[in-house]
């Protein structure tokens, strides 16, 4: 049966409409996939961490928090019995943000205390040198010298010996997940009676007073509220 001209024209129009609809749907699906892929690619990395920092970790045999003065650890004895905890949240990796909060007891009012991160996991020393490497100037090229990443901030000490730490700074270069210990150090003059110019000067000017192991997890598995800068805690 021969189709009329009007019928054939309707079929052509219908086919054209279907083709346009299919093309539009393909473009929409492709665009949605690209948006989803872009969102996944640009989604910032998030790492959360916690550390319990104590003098007891580094006051035993082989530790640097000895009661008597140590030539490689500041100018005087360690009268502190620090117990502190810190929570960290790093967002965005290199160029991102690291948020830190901490609280503790056993600090000395009037003293300056600072906390740093270390790649070395030994809580007896909190050293920026790799395990088994003597902290001499000769071995300095093997030490972690990225102090901008290591440095967390200064503690605010109250007259009763309690202290708090609250810092927002640029994220670490290598990533929070690569650090394993956190220190509390007292900033003080060197022990001139036995200052050793052949050894790393950093610990001779910043006496180790407490050290702790840092646990880091990807995402929001650890931590508590650090404010709006960390999506883990919004």
C-alpha angles and dihedrals in degrees: 000000000000115000118229121245091249092052092050090049090052091051092050091049092049092050091049091050092050091049091052091048092050091047092050091049091050091050091048093049092046091049092049091050091050092049091049091048091049091049091050092048095047096043104119120240116246128201125177126194144181134197135183108209120197139166088227091068092065104027098079130083111317093013126123098221093084122157092232122066114275122204092218094045114057131287107295149026122290110251093167129107098188123184113178142151131207133194122203136190123186119191128187102006117236108022091016133107134275116199120194134185127175144167134187151149136231097060123137115243111236094029124109116235129186133184127217138182124237136197089209111087097206107119091191092069111014086210128178088213122087118260112284095016116121110234096239130137087246089064095040093111088065094054127093104255098172093114092164089065096036096050113089102172149265126300121235106225123203126208091257091059096254117128142189135204124200120166139157113192144146115299121259118270097230096037132263090258090069095060122089111178140037126206139202109211131183114224110224143139118282122265097258092191090070108007107153113210090192092064130073105284095207098081091039088063098037110045116211110242102165139359136191143183117257120219115199130187132182113249125002102322093119137039142039134250113320096164136265095313091076116063090202090073106035 
